[in-house]
Amino acid sequence: MTTPVPPSDQLVLSVDDGHVRTLTLNRPTRLNAFTSDSYQRLASLLNEAADDPAVLVVVLRGQGRAFCSGVDLEELSGERVEGGRRLGETFDELIDALAAFTKPLVAAVHGPAVGFGATILLHCDVVLVADDARLRFPFTSLGTAPEAASSVLLPALVGPQRAAELLFTSRWIDASEAVQYGLALSSSPRERLDAETAALAERIAQQPADAVASAKRLLRAERTDVVRAASLRERAEAGLMTATFGPPGSRGALR
């Protein structure tokens, strides 16, 4: 039986607390797997936050027992060609929104973070994980190529040899490894994750906004062009993999 999909305006929830806006991925029955509608919804909310002078920090989190299980593989099946095309278009919109986002983006990760649930973290400025967090870059196991510019962002973050090992093996990474490798700043018990994330976001929001924006510009200088170029290369490689293995929708990312 098909799981009901929330209305598009409920796929990602937006709540403000002072100058901090929290965006919550909201498909818990599908482990917050992305669809084209949720790609579009998150991109729209990021663009709105970027344009709202009252928003100084954005927090990204997941509802339910997972942060995000990546793309909903049903949309990638061979029977949904048009859906797959729209998925690619809205995915590109979201990557552009992430690459261009000018305000601090903080992720709070619990449970599984797989595929795009992991690669989206490479676009966040600070990542905090719960002790039950598990990350995975599953692309080789799915017979496809890395995505979301992870082919350049991951080695820049963890080093080329560790990135190669993680991408080649598609293995799981636990919370302590995520911190050790630099994929996350710190790990905390699940019940304290939201409070610690809120405290960090509030500390950032208390700093002069122009100074924080300046720091982010310097930290991310020239990154937008790098992300776009890597995404084009990855898309071409993914096309080659689809020609070889077929659509990745038949292979599960949570093995």
C-alpha positions in Angstrom: 0.0 0.0 0.0 1.3 3.5 -0.9 2.1 5.7 2.0 0.2 9.0 1.9 2.3 12.0 1.0 1.9 15.2 3.1 0.7 18.3 1.2 3.6 20.0 -0.5 3.6 22.9 2.0 4.0 20.4 4.8 6.9 18.4 3.4 9.3 20.8 5.1 8.1 22.8 8.1 9.3 26.2 9.0 9.2 27.6 12.5 10.9 30.8 13.8 12.2 31.3 17.3 13.6 34.9 17.5 16.1 35.3 14.7 16.6 31.5 14.3 14.5 29.7 11.7 14.2 25.9 11.9 13.4 23.9 8.8 12.2 20.4 9.5 12.0 17.6 6.9 8.6 16.2 7.4 8.0 12.8 5.8 8.7 10.6 8.8 6.9 7.6 7.4 9.5 7.5 4.6 12.4 8.5 6.8 12.1 12.0 5.3 13.1 10.8 1.8 13.1 13.6 -0.7 10.7 13.9 -3.6 10.7 16.6 -6.3 8.1 18.5 -4.3 10.3 18.4 -1.1 13.4 19.5 -3.1 11.4 22.4 -4.4 9.9 23.2 -1.0 13.3 23.3 0.8 14.8 25.4 -2.0 12.0 27.8 -1.7 12.3 28.1 2.1 16.0 28.6 1.9 15.5 31.4 -0.6 12.9 33.0 1.6 15.2 32.8 4.6 18.0 34.3 2.6 15.8 37.3 1.7 14.3 37.8 5.2 16.3 40.3 7.3 14.8 39.0 10.5 16.3 35.5 9.9 20.0 35.3 11.0 20.5 31.6 11.3 18.8 28.5 9.8 18.7 25.1 11.4 17.9 22.0 9.4 16.6 18.9 11.1 14.4 15.8 10.4 11.1 14.6 11.9 10.7 11.1 13.3 13.4 8.5 13.7 15.7 9.7 10.9 17.3 12.8 9.6 16.9 11.9 6.0 17.1 8.7 3.9 18.0 10.5 0.7 15.9 10.6 -2.4 12.7 8.5 -2.5 13.9 5.7 -4.9 10.4 5.2 -6.1 10.7 8.4 -8.1 13.8 7.0 -9.8 12.3 3.8 -11.0 12.2 3.2 -14.8 8.4 3.5 -14.8 8.6 7.2 -13.8 10.7 8.8 -16.5 8.9 12.2 -16.3 9.0 12.1 -12.5 12.8 11.4 -12.7 13.3 14.3 -15.0 11.5 16.7 -12.7 13.4 15.2 -9.8 16.7 16.2 -11.5 15.4 19.7 -12.2 14.2 20.4 -8.7 17.4 18.8 -7.2 19.5 21.3 -9.2 17.3 24.1 -7.9 18.0 23.0 -4.3 21.8 22.7 -4.9 21.8 26.2 -6.3 19.9 27.5 -3.3 22.3 25.7 -0.9 25.4 26.9 -2.8 24.2 30.5 -2.8 22.8 30.6 0.8 24.5 33.5 2.6 23.4 32.9 6.2 24.7 30.3 8.7 23.1 26.9 8.1 23.3 24.5 11.0 22.3 20.8 10.8 21.0 18.7 13.6 21.3 15.0 12.6 19.9 12.0 14.4 19.3 8.5 13.1 20.2 7.6 9.5 21.5 10.3 7.1 21.9 8.5 3.7 22.6 9.6 0.2 21.4 13.2 -0.1 20.7 13.0 3.6 24.5 12.8 4.0 25.6 15.0 1.0 23.4 17.9 2.0 25.4 18.1 5.2 28.5 19.0 3.1 26.6 22.2 2.3 25.9 23.1 5.9 28.3 25.4 7.9 28.1 23.4 11.1 26.7 19.9 11.7 25.8 18.5 15.1 25.0 14.8 15.5 23.2 12.7 18.0 25.0 9.6 19.3 22.5 7.5 17.3 23.4 9.2 14.0 24.6 7.0 11.1 25.8 8.5 7.8 26.3 6.8 4.5 27.3 7.8 1.0 25.8 4.8 -0.8 26.4 5.6 -4.4 28.6 2.7 -5.5 26.3 0.2 -3.8 23.4 1.7 -5.9 25.4 1.6 -9.1 25.5 5.4 -9.5 27.8 8.3 -9.2 28.3 10.7 -6.2 26.0 13.7 -6.2 25.5 17.2 -4.8 29.1 18.1 -5.5 30.2 15.5 -2.9 33.0 14.5 -5.3 34.8 17.7 -4.4 33.2 18.7 -1.1 33.8 15.4 0.7 37.6 15.2 0.0 37.9 18.9 0.9 36.4 18.1 4.3 37.8 14.7 5.2 40.8 14.4 2.9 41.2 12.6 -0.4 42.0 9.1 1.0 39.2 9.0 3.5 36.8 10.4 0.9 37.8 7.6 -1.5 37.4 5.0 1.2 33.9 6.2 2.1 32.7 6.6 -1.5 34.3 3.3 -2.8 32.9 1.1 0.0 29.5 2.8 0.7 29.9 1.9 4.3 28.1 3.3 7.3 29.8 6.0 9.5 28.8 6.3 13.1 28.5 9.5 15.2 32.0 9.2 16.7 33.5 8.7 13.2 31.6 11.6 11.8 33.2 13.9 14.4 36.6 12.3 14.0 36.5 12.8 10.2 35.3 16.4 10.5 31.8 15.6 9.1 30.3 16.9 12.3 31.5 19.3 15.0 30.3 17.3 18.0 28.1 14.4 19.2 25.6 14.5 22.0 22.9 12.2 23.4 19.8 12.2 21.2 17.7 13.8 23.9 20.1 16.8 24.1 20.6 17.3 20.4 17.9 19.9 19.8 18.8 21.9 22.8 22.5 22.0 21.9 21.7 23.0 18.4 19.4 25.7 19.5 22.0 27.1 21.9 24.6 27.2 19.1 22.2 28.8 16.7 21.4 31.5 19.3 25.0 32.2 20.0 25.6 32.8 16.3 22.5 34.9 16.0 23.8 37.2 18.8 26.8 38.2 16.8 26.8 41.2 14.5 25.0 39.9 11.4 27.2 41.7 8.9 30.3 40.3 10.5 28.9 36.7 10.4 27.9 37.3 6.7 31.4 38.5 6.0 33.0 35.4 7.6 30.7 33.1 5.6 31.6 34.9 2.3 35.3 34.4 3.0 34.8 30.7 4.0 32.8 30.0 0.9 34.6 32.2 -1.6 34.4 30.8 -5.2 32.6 27.7 -3.8 29.4 28.3 -5.9 31.3 27.8 -9.2 33.1 24.7 -7.8 29.8 23.2 -6.8 28.1 23.8 -10.1 31.1 22.4 -12.1 31.2 19.3 -9.9 27.5 18.8 -10.2 27.7 18.8 -14.0 30.5 16.2 -13.9 28.5 14.1 -11.5 25.4 14.3 -13.6 27.3 13.0 -16.7 28.8 10.1 -14.7 25.4 9.2 -13.3 24.1 9.0 -16.8 26.8 6.6 -17.7 26.0 4.5 -14.7 22.3 4.4 -15.5 23.2 3.2 -19.0 25.2 0.4 -17.4 23.1 -0.6 -14.4 19.7 0.9 -15.1 17.9 3.3 -12.7 19.1 3.1 -9.1 15.5 2.8 -7.8 15.7 -1.0 -7.6 18.5 -0.9 -5.0 17.9 0.1 -1.4 20.1 2.7 0.3 19.4 1.6 3.9 21.1 -1.9 3.7 
